[in-house]
């Protein structure tokens, strides 16, 4: 279980077209694509450097990163395609 952040993916908003680019852009390999869906690798979550690259390219509200230490949630914000 992650100690610092929690990452959630809304698969109704995350399209298969967006999954590969999101997984590829992560500098610490937190994501993988499995059966066309973006998945979080739980053992890697606390490696997140909060660069927000995934949030910039994922559809709005498809990815939520909750900072467990502050309660603040960051949401993906790319416009829907």
Backbone as JSON Lines, residues from 0, in Angstrom:
{"i":0,"aa":"X","n":[0.84,-1.19,0.0],"ca":[0.0,0.0,0.0],"c":[0.88,1.24,0.0]}
{"i":1,"aa":"X","n":[0.48,2.22,-0.79],"ca":[1.22,3.47,-0.88],"c":[1.08,4.28,0.4]}
{"i":2,"aa":"X","n":[2.13,4.97,0.75],"ca":[2.12,5.77,1.97],"c":[1.84,7.25,1.71]}
{"i":3,"aa":"X","n":[2.22,7.74,0.53],"ca":[2.18,9.17,0.28],"c":[1.07,9.61,-0.66]}
{"i":4,"aa":"X","n":[0.82,8.81,-1.69],"ca":[-0.23,9.16,-2.65],"c":[-1.04,7.93,-3.01]}
{"i":5,"aa":"X","n":[-2.21,8.2,-3.56],"ca":[-3.07,7.15,-4.11],"c":[-3.45,7.6,-5.51]}
{"i":6,"aa":"X","n":[-3.35,6.71,-6.48],"ca":[-3.69,7.03,-7.87],"c":[-4.9,6.21,-8.28]}
{"i":7,"aa":"X","n":[-5.9,6.89,-8.78],"ca":[-7.12,6.23,-9.24],"c":[-7.34,6.54,-10.71]}
{"i":8,"aa":"X","n":[-7.83,5.57,-11.44],"ca":[-8.13,5.73,-12.86],"c":[-9.62,5.49,-13.07]}
{"i":9,"aa":"X","n":[-10.27,6.44,-13.73],"ca":[-11.67,6.28,-14.1],"c":[-11.7,5.71,-15.52]}
{"i":10,"aa":"X","n":[-11.94,4.42,-15.63],"ca":[-11.88,3.75,-16.93],"c":[-13.03,4.15,-17.85]}
{"i":11,"aa":"X","n":[-14.03,4.81,-17.34],"ca":[-15.09,5.32,-18.23],"c":[-14.62,6.57,-18.96]}
{"i":12,"aa":"X","n":[-13.6,7.23,-18.43],"ca":[-13.05,8.44,-19.06],"c":[-11.74,8.18,-19.79]}
{"i":13,"aa":"X","n":[-10.99,7.19,-19.33],"ca":[-9.68,6.87,-19.92],"c":[-9.88,5.95,-21.11]}
{"i":14,"aa":"X","n":[-9.71,6.49,-22.3],"ca":[-9.9,5.7,-23.51],"c":[-8.67,4.85,-23.79]}
{"i":15,"aa":"X","n":[-8.86,3.81,-24.56],"ca":[-7.75,2.94,-24.94],"c":[-6.7,3.72,-25.72]}
{"i":16,"aa":"X","n":[-7.12,4.71,-26.51],"ca":[-6.17,5.54,-27.27],"c":[-5.24,6.34,-26.37]}
{"i":17,"aa":"X","n":[-5.69,6.68,-25.19],"ca":[-4.9,7.48,-24.26],"c":[-4.01,6.65,-23.35]}
{"i":18,"aa":"X","n":[-4.31,5.38,-23.21],"ca":[-3.6,4.54,-22.25],"c":[-2.1,4.43,-22.55]}
{"i":19,"aa":"X","n":[-1.75,4.12,-23.78],"ca":[-0.33,3.95,-24.13],"c":[0.48,5.22,-23.93]}
{"i":20,"aa":"X","n":[0.0,6.38,-24.4],"ca":[0.78,7.61,-24.17],"c":[0.97,7.94,-22.68]}
{"i":21,"aa":"X","n":[-0.04,7.7,-21.88],"ca":[0.08,7.98,-20.44],"c":[1.12,7.06,-19.82]}
{"i":22,"aa":"X","n":[1.07,5.78,-20.14],"ca":[2.06,4.84,-19.6],"c":[3.46,5.21,-20.06]}
{"i":23,"aa":"X","n":[3.59,5.62,-21.3],"ca":[4.91,5.93,-21.86],"c":[5.51,7.21,-21.28]}
{"i":24,"aa":"X","n":[4.68,8.18,-20.93],"ca":[5.2,9.48,-20.48],"c":[5.68,9.47,-19.03]}
{"i":25,"aa":"X","n":[5.24,8.5,-18.25],"ca":[5.6,8.47,-16.82],"c":[7.09,8.18,-16.65]}
{"i":26,"aa":"X","n":[7.84,9.1,-16.04],"ca":[9.28,8.9,-15.9],"c":[9.67,7.83,-14.88]}
{"i":27,"aa":"X","n":[8.74,7.4,-14.05],"ca":[9.07,6.39,-13.03],"c":[8.24,5.11,-13.2]}
{"i":28,"aa":"X","n":[7.64,4.95,-14.36],"ca":[6.96,3.69,-14.74],"c":[5.92,3.22,-13.73]}
{"i":29,"aa":"X","n":[5.01,4.09,-13.38],"ca":[3.94,3.76,-12.45],"c":[2.79,3.04,-13.14]}
{"i":30,"aa":"X","n":[2.66,3.28,-14.45],"ca":[1.53,2.74,-15.2],"c":[1.97,1.63,-16.15]}
{"i":31,"aa":"X","n":[1.03,0.75,-16.47],"ca":[1.2,-0.22,-17.54],"c":[-0.13,-0.36,-18.25]}
{"i":32,"aa":"X","n":[-0.09,-0.8,-19.48],"ca":[-1.31,-1.04,-20.24],"c":[-1.51,-2.55,-20.31]}
{"i":33,"aa":"X","n":[-2.69,-2.96,-19.89],"ca":[-3.04,-4.38,-19.87],"c":[-4.42,-4.54,-20.47]}
{"i":34,"aa":"X","n":[-4.51,-5.34,-21.51],"ca":[-5.79,-5.56,-22.21],"c":[-6.42,-4.24,-22.65]}
{"i":35,"aa":"X","n":[-5.59,-3.29,-23.08],"ca":[-6.08,-2.02,-23.58],"c":[-6.46,-1.01,-22.51]}
{"i":36,"aa":"X","n":[-6.27,-1.37,-21.23],"ca":[-6.63,-0.45,-20.15],"c":[-5.38,-0.05,-19.37]}
{"i":37,"aa":"X","n":[-5.38,1.22,-18.96],"ca":[-4.3,1.73,-18.14],"c":[-4.44,1.19,-16.73]}
{"i":38,"aa":"X","n":[-3.36,0.66,-16.2],"ca":[-3.34,0.11,-14.85],"c":[-2.23,0.79,-14.05]}
{"i":39,"aa":"X","n":[-2.42,0.84,-12.75],"ca":[-1.42,1.38,-11.84],"c":[-0.65,0.2,-11.24]}
{"i":40,"aa":"X","n":[0.67,0.32,-11.18],"ca":[1.5,-0.69,-10.52],"c":[1.64,-0.27,-9.06]}
{"i":41,"aa":"X","n":[0.88,-0.93,-8.16],"ca":[0.84,-0.49,-6.76],"c":[2.21,-0.4,-6.1]}
{"i":42,"aa":"X","n":[3.12,-1.28,-6.46],"ca":[4.44,-1.28,-5.85],"c":[5.28,-0.08,-6.28]}
{"i":43,"aa":"X","n":[4.86,0.65,-7.31],"ca":[5.61,1.79,-7.82],"c":[5.01,3.14,-7.43]}
{"i":44,"aa":"X","n":[3.82,3.15,-6.86],"ca":[3.09,4.4,-6.62],"c":[3.9,5.42,-5.83]}
{"i":45,"aa":"X","n":[4.57,5.01,-4.78],"ca":[5.33,5.97,-3.98],"c":[6.6,6.47,-4.65]}
{"i":46,"aa":"X","n":[6.87,5.98,-5.87],"ca":[7.98,6.51,-6.67],"c":[7.56,7.78,-7.41]}
{"i":47,"aa":"X","n":[6.27,8.06,-7.43],"ca":[5.74,9.21,-8.16],"c":[6.43,10.5,-7.7]}
{"i":48,"aa":"X","n":[6.87,11.3,-8.68],"ca":[7.54,12.56,-8.37],"c":[6.6,13.76,-8.57]}
{"i":49,"aa":"X","n":[5.33,13.46,-8.78],"ca":[4.3,14.5,-8.96],"c":[4.67,15.48,-10.06]}
{"i":50,"aa":"X","n":[5.21,14.95,-11.15],"ca":[5.57,15.79,-12.29],"c":[4.34,16.26,-13.05]}
{"i":51,"aa":"X","n":[3.23,15.56,-12.88],"ca":[1.94,15.86,-13.49],"c":[1.88,15.66,-15.0]}
{"i":52,"aa":"X","n":[2.88,14.99,-15.58],"ca":[2.84,14.74,-17.02],"c":[1.62,13.9,-17.4]}
{"i":53,"aa":"X","n":[1.31,12.89,-16.6],"ca":[0.14,12.05,-16.88],"c":[-1.14,12.87,-16.81]}
{"i":54,"aa":"X","n":[-1.19,13.8,-15.87],"ca":[-2.38,14.63,-15.7],"c":[-2.58,15.6,-16.86]}
{"i":55,"aa":"X","n":[-1.48,16.0,-17.49],"ca":[-1.56,16.93,-18.62],"c":[-2.1,16.28,-19.88]}
{"i":56,"aa":"X","n":[-1.84,14.97,-20.06],"ca":[-2.26,14.33,-21.32],"c":[-3.48,13.42,-21.18]}
{"i":57,"aa":"X","n":[-3.82,13.02,-19.98],"ca":[-5.0,12.16,-19.79],"c":[-6.28,12.99,-19.86]}
{"i":58,"aa":"X","n":[-7.36,12.41,-20.35],"ca":[-8.63,13.14,-20.41],"c":[-9.04,13.68,-19.03]}
{"i":59,"aa":"X","n":[-9.77,14.77,-19.06],"ca":[-10.2,15.42,-17.82],"c":[-10.86,14.44,-16.87]}
{"i":60,"aa":"X","n":[-10.38,14.43,-15.63],"ca":[-10.9,13.61,-14.54],"c":[-10.72,12.1,-14.73]}
{"i":61,"aa":"X","n":[-9.88,11.69,-15.68],"ca":[-9.63,10.26,-15.89],"c":[-8.64,9.71,-14.87]}
{"i":62,"aa":"X","n":[-7.7,10.57,-14.42],"ca":[-6.72,10.17,-13.41],"c":[-6.83,11.13,-12.24]}
{"i":63,"aa":"X","n":[-6.86,10.57,-11.04],"ca":[-6.86,11.37,-9.81],"c":[-5.68,10.92,-8.96]}
{"i":64,"aa":"X","n":[-4.89,11.89,-8.54],"ca":[-3.78,11.6,-7.63],"c":[-4.1,12.29,-6.31]}
{"i":65,"aa":"X","n":[-4.33,11.48,-5.31],"ca":[-4.66,12.01,-3.98],"c":[-3.39,12.02,-3.13]}
{"i":66,"aa":"X","n":[-3.04,13.2,-2.64],"ca":[-1.91,13.32,-1.73],"c":[-2.4,12.95,-0.33]}
{"i":67,"aa":"X","n":[-2.05,11.77,0.13],"ca":[-2.56,11.26,1.4],"c":[-2.1,12.11,2.58]}
{"i":68,"aa":"X","n":[-0.98,12.78,2.45],"ca":[-0.43,13.58,3.53],"c":[-1.1,14.94,3.68]}
{"i":69,"aa":"X","n":[-1.83,15.38,2.63],"ca":[-2.48,16.69,2.72],"c":[-3.98,16.64,2.42]}
{"i":70,"aa":"X","n":[-4.42,15.55,1.8],"ca":[-5.82,15.44,1.42],"c":[-6.14,16.12,0.1]}
{"i":71,"aa":"X","n":[-5.16,16.77,-0.52],"ca":[-5.38,17.44,-1.8],"c":[-5.39,16.41,-2.93]}
{"i":72,"aa":"X","n":[-6.29,16.6,-3.91],"ca":[-6.39,15.71,-5.05],"c":[-6.08,16.49,-6.33]}
{"i":73,"aa":"X","n":[-5.22,15.92,-7.15],"ca":[-4.88,16.48,-8.45],"c":[-5.62,15.67,-9.5]}
{"i":74,"aa":"X","n":[-6.23,16.35,-10.48],"ca":[-7.02,15.67,-11.51],"c":[-6.43,15.91,-12.89]}
{"i":75,"aa":"X","n":[-6.54,14.88,-13.75],"ca":[-6.11,15.06,-15.13],"c":[-6.98,16.11,-15.79]}
{"i":76,"aa":"X","n":[-6.43,16.77,-16.79],"ca":[-7.11,17.95,-17.31],"c":[-7.08,18.14,-18.83]}
{"i":77,"aa":"X","n":[-6.61,17.16,-19.58],"ca":[-6.61,17.31,-21.03],"c":[-8.05,17.33,-21.55]}
{"i":78,"aa":"X","n":[-8.31,18.12,-22.58],"ca":[-9.67,18.11,-23.14],"c":[-10.0,16.77,-23.77]}
{"i":79,"aa":"X","n":[-11.23,16.4,-23.74],"ca":[-11.68,15.14,-24.35],"c":[-11.47,15.2,-25.85]}
{"i":80,"aa":"X","n":[-11.15,14.05,-26.42],"ca":[-10.94,14.01,-27.88],"c":[-12.07,13.33,-28.57]}
